[in-house]
């Protein structure tokens, strides 16, 4: 077991862990979506966890995360022999960009798009409704972590001016 652990650390493997924020995001605000929408709440949670101060007003922030969308769409993937829905596909899409203190574009418009599918049972509608709600919440969480990884990579690789 010790040999396995030492070989993993020797090859550079490490757990992803929390996102370390670049200085541009140490103090930020979120614009473009409702303050208490699930997407805004998740962004605030992740930013706060990473050490950012999320403000509601424009003054005294070093950046702004501008989010457009946050839309779920659902379509039928398959039907059973009786013509009833057997599977649905849920798609979650939004775009975001990051503006600096002087409204300069730190990160250009980025699109986040997730797709998941699930089986639907017409005889168990309440359970499937709960499953869909959980799936939507998981998609929001995953999309924010995907956006934060993208933001982190782009701001870390951007030359400082």
Sine and cosine of phi, psi and omega as CSV:
sin_phi,cos_phi,sin_psi,cos_psi,sin_omega,cos_omega
0.00,0.00,-0.67,0.74,0.01,-1.00
-0.89,0.46,-0.64,0.77,0.03,-1.00
-0.89,0.45,-0.66,0.75,0.02,-1.00
-0.89,0.46,-0.73,0.68,-0.01,-1.00
-0.90,0.44,-0.68,0.73,-0.01,-1.00
-0.93,0.37,-0.55,0.84,0.03,-1.00
-0.94,0.34,-0.57,0.82,0.05,-1.00
-0.92,0.39,-0.68,0.73,0.00,-1.00
-0.95,0.32,-0.49,0.87,0.02,-1.00
-0.94,0.34,-0.47,0.88,-0.02,-1.00
-1.00,0.04,-0.05,1.00,0.02,-1.00
0.99,-0.11,0.06,1.00,0.01,-1.00
-0.93,0.37,0.69,-0.72,0.14,-0.99
-0.43,-0.90,0.42,-0.91,0.03,-1.00
-0.93,0.37,0.52,-0.86,-0.06,-1.00
-0.88,0.48,-0.73,0.68,0.04,-1.00
0.93,0.36,-0.26,-0.97,-0.02,-1.00
-0.98,0.22,0.44,-0.90,0.03,-1.00
-0.97,0.23,0.73,-0.68,0.12,-0.99
-1.00,-0.02,0.82,-0.57,-0.07,-1.00
-0.99,0.13,0.66,-0.75,0.15,-0.99
-0.93,0.36,0.35,-0.94,-0.03,-1.00
-0.82,0.57,-0.50,0.87,-0.03,-1.00
-0.88,0.47,-0.39,0.92,-0.04,-1.00
-0.96,-0.29,0.21,0.98,-0.01,-1.00
-0.91,0.41,-0.46,0.89,0.06,-1.00
-0.65,-0.76,0.90,-0.43,-0.12,-0.99
-0.58,-0.82,0.08,-1.00,0.10,-0.99
-0.64,-0.77,0.34,-0.94,0.00,-1.00
-0.91,-0.42,0.81,-0.58,-0.02,-1.00
-0.79,-0.61,0.38,-0.92,0.09,-1.00
0.98,-0.20,-0.31,0.95,0.03,-1.00
-0.75,-0.66,0.28,-0.96,-0.01,-1.00
-0.88,0.47,0.63,-0.78,-0.08,-1.00
-0.85,0.52,-0.57,0.82,-0.06,-1.00
-0.94,-0.34,0.39,0.92,0.10,-1.00
-0.95,0.31,0.43,-0.90,0.01,-1.00
-0.84,0.55,-0.58,0.81,0.01,-1.00
-0.92,0.38,-0.70,0.71,0.02,-1.00
-0.90,0.43,-0.67,0.75,0.01,-1.00
-0.89,0.46,-0.67,0.74,0.00,-1.00
-0.93,0.37,-0.65,0.76,0.07,-1.00
-0.87,0.50,-0.71,0.70,0.00,-1.00
-0.88,0.48,-0.67,0.74,-0.01,-1.00
-0.89,0.46,-0.74,0.68,-0.03,-1.00
-0.92,0.38,-0.66,0.75,0.03,-1.00
-0.90,0.43,-0.69,0.72,0.01,-1.00
-0.90,0.43,-0.63,0.77,0.03,-1.00
-0.89,0.46,-0.54,0.84,-0.01,-1.00
-1.00,0.06,-0.01,1.00,0.08,-1.00
0.99,-0.17,0.20,0.98,0.02,-1.00
-1.00,0.04,0.49,-0.87,0.12,-0.99
-0.98,-0.20,0.89,-0.45,-0.02,-1.00
-0.99,-0.15,0.86,-0.50,-0.03,-1.00
-0.95,-0.32,0.37,-0.93,0.00,-1.00
-1.00,-0.10,-0.32,0.95,-0.06,-1.00
-0.94,-0.35,0.20,-0.98,-0.09,-1.00
-0.97,0.26,-0.46,0.89,-0.10,-1.00
-0.96,0.30,0.55,-0.83,0.12,-0.99
0.89,0.46,0.51,0.86,0.12,-0.99
-0.90,-0.43,0.51,-0.86,0.00,-1.00
-1.00,0.01,-0.24,0.97,-0.01,-1.00
-0.35,-0.94,0.18,-0.98,0.07,-1.00
-0.67,-0.74,0.73,-0.69,0.11,-0.99
-0.99,-0.12,0.92,-0.40,-0.03,-1.00
-0.99,-0.16,0.90,-0.44,-0.06,-1.00
-0.91,-0.41,0.73,-0.69,0.08,-1.00
-0.84,-0.55,0.73,-0.68,0.08,-1.00
0.98,-0.22,-0.82,-0.57,-0.15,-0.99
1.00,0.08,0.69,0.72,-0.10,-0.99
-0.97,-0.26,0.68,-0.73,0.14,-0.99
-0.98,-0.19,0.66,-0.75,0.17,-0.99
-0.79,-0.61,0.54,-0.84,-0.02,-1.00
-0.77,-0.64,0.71,-0.70,0.07,-1.00
-0.68,-0.73,0.41,-0.91,-0.01,-1.00
-0.97,0.23,0.78,-0.63,0.05,-1.00
-1.00,-0.08,-0.66,0.76,-0.01,-1.00
-0.46,-0.89,0.34,-0.94,0.04,-1.00
-0.81,-0.59,0.39,-0.92,0.02,-1.00
-1.00,0.04,-0.12,-0.99,-0.05,-1.00
-0.90,0.44,-0.43,0.90,0.01,-1.00
-1.00,0.00,0.02,1.00,0.02,-1.00
1.00,0.08,0.20,0.98,0.04,-1.00
-1.00,0.00,0.45,-0.89,-0.01,-1.00
-0.90,0.44,0.75,-0.67,0.04,-1.00
-0.94,-0.35,-0.51,0.86,0.00,-1.00
-0.58,-0.81,0.59,-0.81,0.11,-0.99
-0.87,-0.49,0.43,-0.90,0.15,-0.99
-0.89,-0.46,0.75,-0.66,0.05,-1.00
-0.93,-0.37,0.73,-0.68,0.02,-1.00
-0.85,-0.53,0.72,-0.69,0.01,-1.00
-0.85,-0.53,0.81,-0.59,-0.10,-0.99
-0.68,-0.74,0.65,-0.76,0.22,-0.98
-0.36,-0.93,0.29,-0.96,0.07,-1.00
-0.87,-0.50,0.42,-0.91,0.06,-1.00
-0.52,-0.86,0.37,-0.93,0.16,-0.99
-0.55,-0.84,0.29,-0.96,0.00,-1.00
-0.86,-0.51,0.79,-0.61,0.04,-1.00
-0.95,-0.32,0.58,-0.81,0.04,-1.00
-0.99,0.13,-0.12,-0.99,-0.07,-1.00
-0.87,0.49,-0.59,0.81,0.00,-1.00
-0.99,-0.13,0.42,0.91,-0.03,-1.00
0.89,0.46,0.35,0.94,0.12,-0.99
-0.98,0.21,0.54,-0.84,-0.08,-1.00
-0.99,0.14,0.94,-0.33,0.04,-1.00
-0.99,0.14,-0.63,0.77,0.07,-1.00
-0.74,-0.67,0.82,-0.58,0.01,-1.00
-0.93,0.37,0.14,-0.99,-0.04,-1.00
-0.81,0.58,0.80,-0.60,0.01,-1.00
-0.86,-0.51,0.59,-0.81,0.02,-1.00
-0.93,-0.37,0.77,-0.63,0.10,-0.99
-0.94,-0.33,0.79,-0.61,-0.03,-1.00
-0.61,-0.79,0.84,-0.54,0.03,-1.00
-0.84,-0.53,0.58,-0.81,0.04,-1.00
-0.74,-0.67,0.73,-0.68,0.06,-1.00
-0.69,-0.73,0.46,-0.89,0.10,-1.00
-0.78,-0.63,0.40,-0.92,0.02,-1.00
-0.50,-0.87,0.45,-0.89,0.04,-1.00
-0.98,0.22,0.58,-0.81,0.01,-1.00
-0.88,-0.47,0.72,-0.70,0.02,-1.00
-0.88,-0.47,0.95,-0.32,-0.02,-1.00
-0.88,0.48,-0.32,0.95,0.02,-1.00
-1.00,0.07,-0.09,1.00,-0.05,-1.00
-0.67,-0.74,0.83,0.56,-0.14,-0.99
-0.89,0.45,-0.67,0.74,-0.04,-1.00
-0.89,0.45,-0.69,0.72,0.01,-1.00
-0.92,0.40,-0.63,0.78,-0.01,-1.00
-0.94,0.33,-0.52,0.85,0.08,-1.00
-0.91,0.42,-0.67,0.74,0.06,-1.00
-0.90,0.44,-0.66,0.75,0.03,-1.00
-0.88,0.48,-0.66,0.75,0.01,-1.00
-0.91,0.41,-0.65,0.76,0.04,-1.00
-0.89,0.46,-0.69,0.72,0.04,-1.00
-0.90,0.43,-0.63,0.78,0.03,-1.00
-0.90,0.43,-0.66,0.75,0.05,-1.00
-0.90,0.44,-0.68,0.73,0.03,-1.00
-0.89,0.46,-0.66,0.75,0.04,-1.00
-0.90,0.43,-0.61,0.79,0.02,-1.00
-0.91,0.41,-0.62,0.78,0.05,-1.00
-0.89,0.45,-0.74,0.67,0.01,-1.00
-0.87,0.50,-0.73,0.69,-0.03,-1.00
-0.91,0.42,-0.63,0.77,-0.02,-1.00
-0.91,0.41,-0.60,0.80,0.02,-1.00
-0.93,0.37,-0.66,0.75,0.03,-1.00
-0.91,0.41,-0.59,0.81,0.07,-1.00
-0.90,0.43,-0.69,0.72,0.02,-1.00
-0.89,0.45,-0.67,0.74,-0.01,-1.00
-0.91,0.41,-0.63,0.78,0.07,-1.00
-0.89,0.45,-0.66,0.75,0.02,-1.00
-0.91,0.42,-0.70,0.71,0.02,-1.00
-0.87,0.49,-0.73,0.68,-0.01,-1.00
-0.86,0.52,-0.74,0.67,-0.01,-1.00
-0.90,0.44,-0.69,0.73,-0.06,-1.00
-0.94,0.35,-0.65,0.76,-0.01,-1.00
-0.96,0.27,-0.53,0.85,0.03,-1.00
-0.94,0.34,-0.54,0.84,-0.03,-1.00
-1.00,0.03,-0.12,0.99,-0.02,-1.00
-0.98,0.18,0.75,-0.66,0.03,-1.00
-0.92,0.39,0.68,-0.74,0.01,-1.00
-0.97,0.24,0.72,-0.69,0.00,-1.00
-0.96,-0.26,0.00,0.00,0.00,0.00
